[in-house]
Amino acid sequence: MRFISTIFLSLLLFVTLFTPNISSANNILDELIAPSQQTFLPVSEAFRLDFDQQGEKLFINWEIAPKYYIYQKKLKFIAKEASLEQPKLPNGQWIEDEFFGKTEVYFNALNLVIPLSDIEDNAIVKIRYQGCAEAGLCYPPETISIPLSKLLSTTQSNTITQNLTNNSKNEENPPSLTEKLSQQDFTTNLIVFFLFGLGLAFTPCVFPMFPILSSLIAGQGKSLSTKRAFTLSFVYVQGMAITYALLGLIVATLGGQVQAYLQHPYILISFSLLFVLLALSMFGLFEIRLPSSWMSRLTQVSNQQKSGNYVGVFLMGILSGLIASPCTTAPLSAVLLYVAQNGDYLIGGITLYVLSLGMGLPLLILGTSGGKLLPKAGSWMDQVKTLFGFIMLVVPLILLERILSFDTILTLGSLLMIATATYLYHWHTQTNQAKGKTILWFTAFVLLFSALSLLQRIYITSNTVEGNQIQSTSMEQNNGEFIKIVGLSELEHAITQANQNNKLVMVDLYADWCVACKEFEHYTFADPKVLKAFSGYELIQVDLTDASDTNLAFMKHFNVFGLPSILFFDTQGKELISERVTGFMDADNFAAHLEKLK
C-alpha cells in the first residue's frame, strides 16, 4: 500500500524528495533480515520498569535495553479506586515499519509523571504497553498493576520484578488505525498539506476569494503601495488560515474522545465510504455546501465590512473561508478526519494552518500585484478538482489495508492508478499547451507503468502458488496452505494426524499486531524456495491476536514471550526446541533451516 500512496504523492503532488519509495522500502526490509538466529531478552529484562509514588504524583521510569523500543501509541494508563491525569508523553524517535508506516517509539529510557487524586483503599494504576526488538521480535501487549498508597505523604518505591511480570495480565491491545498519513514524518506532512492547499486554491469554489481580495485592494485607490498591498493580502490570508487552524483544534479535541472507537473495522469502513463520497463530490456528482440561509447571512455580513481596514480585512478572510464551499469543504473534511485520528491539538492546528497557507499563496501573490494577476476562469479548474478526487480515493485504500488482504489492496490501488492515468491522458488530449501536454502524458505513462508492474507482481505470486499446487501430486508435498487451529488440544490432535502420515510439523505463531509476522507471510512463506522446502511438513498456524485465556495458556505452555515464533515438531511429536525460529528470517535462510530438519 505504501507503494501506491508513494506514487500518487510523488507524481501528483511533486514531493518525490520527501516520500518513501520502493527501493527505500526494500532497504528497510534488508535491515530487518538477520543471517542467523537471534537471542532475545525476556520482556522483563528488555523493558525494566520502576515506579515511585510521591504524594499526588506517580513517577514511571522505563529502562529500555539497547536495540529495543516501546511504541508511543501503545501506552495506556487506567486508574481504579483513584483518579489520574494522562501523562504528557515526550517526543520519541520516528522509525519506519514495513506495514505500520512511520511510528513513534522510545529507545533507551522513558520517564513519565502521572498526576493522581482521590486515592482510596486498594487503589491501583494499570499501565499497558508494547515493545519490540529491532531484530524483528514483537512482544505481546503487556499490562502491569501498580498499587497506590492512600497516605499521600508516604513515598512508595518499588522495582518491577519477575514476580510482578508473571502476575501481570496480557490484554488485547485494540488494533490501531492504519493511518499512513498521520504516521508520516511531520515535516513531510506539512509540505504535502501545503501543496494540497495550493492545489485547492485553483478550484472553482475558492475562485470567488480572488475578486473579494481584489475589491479590498482596489478600495485603497491608485496610490496603494506594493508594501501595503502585501500587508493587506497577508492579513486576509491569516484570517482564512486561523479559521482552519481553529477547526483543527476543535476536531483534535473530539478526536481525543473518540480515538479508541476509530479502531473498529466498522469505523474504518465508514470512514472509507465517507472518503469515497468526498471524492465523488470532487468529481462533480454532487456538491457539499453550507445551508443557503447560512450562506446568505455570511455574505450579507461580509459585504458590510469596510475595505482597506486591517481588522475588516482580517474578518473578511475569516468569512471568506466559511463561504468558500463546496469544493473546499470536501477536501477540508478529509483533512479534518486525518486530524481527528491524530488527536493532537498542536499538530491539528498547525496542519490546517499550513493547508490554508497553501490555499492563500496565490491570493497573496494576487493581492500584492494589485489584482493584475487575477486568472480567468476555465475548465482547467474543474480538471484540477477532479484530479484531487482521484488522489482522495487513495485514503480508503490506506484505511482498509488492515481489513483486506495485501493482494486485494494492491489490485485496487493498481486499478485506481489506471483510472487516474486514463483521466490524465484525456486531459492531455484536451489541452493545447505543449508543456502541459508533455507533463500530463508523462505522468499518465508512469502511473500506467507502475500499475501494470504491481499487477504483474500479483500475478507472478499467485501463479507461483498455483504452480506449486499443480506440482503437488501426493500428500508428501505442501502448497503453502496453513491449517488454522486454536488451543493446545487442537494442536495435539493436528500433530498426531501429521505424525501418522510421517510428516514434520511447523507451527507458526501469528498476531495482527506483529509486523514481522506479516513480513514472514508476504516475503518468506511466499518465496518459491520456501514453498518447495515445505514439502514433507504439515503447516499449522495459531492466531494469538486476541489475549484470550486460551491463547495465554498456549503461550505459557510453550514459554513463548514474543512473536513471531515458529515451532518445529519431529515425526514422533516431540518439539525440536533448539530449532525454534524467533524473530524474522529471510527466505534463503528459512528454506535452508527447513531442509536441515528433514
Secondary structure, DSSP 8 states (H G I E B T S, - for coil): -HHHHHHHHHHHS--TTTS--HHHHHHHHHHH--SS------HHHHEEEEEEEETTEEEEEEEE-TTEEEESTT-EEEEESSEE--------EEEEETTTEEEEEEESEEEEEEEEES--TT-EEEEEE-EEETTTEE---EEEEEE--SSTTSEEEEE--HHHHHHS-----------TTTTS-HHHHHHHHHHHHHHHTTSTTTTTHHHHHHHHHHTT-TT--HHHHHHHHHHHHHHHHHHHHHHHHHHHHHHHHHGGGGGSHHHHHHHHHHHHHHHHHHTTSS-----HHHHHHHHHHHHTS-TT-HHHHHHHHHHHHHHS-STTHHHHHHHHHHHHHH--HHHHHHHHHHHHHHHHHHHHHHHHTTTTT-----HHHHHHHHHHHHHHTHHHHHHGGGTS-HHHHHHHHHHHHHHHHHHHHHHHHH---HHHHHHHHHHHHHHHHHHHHHHHHHHHHHHHHHHHHHH--STT---S--EEE-HHHHHHHHHHHHHHTT-EEEEEEE-TT-HHHHHIIIIITTSHHHHHHTTTEEEEEEE--S--HHHHHHHHHTT--SBSEEEEE-TTS-B-GGG-EES---HHHHHHHHHHH-
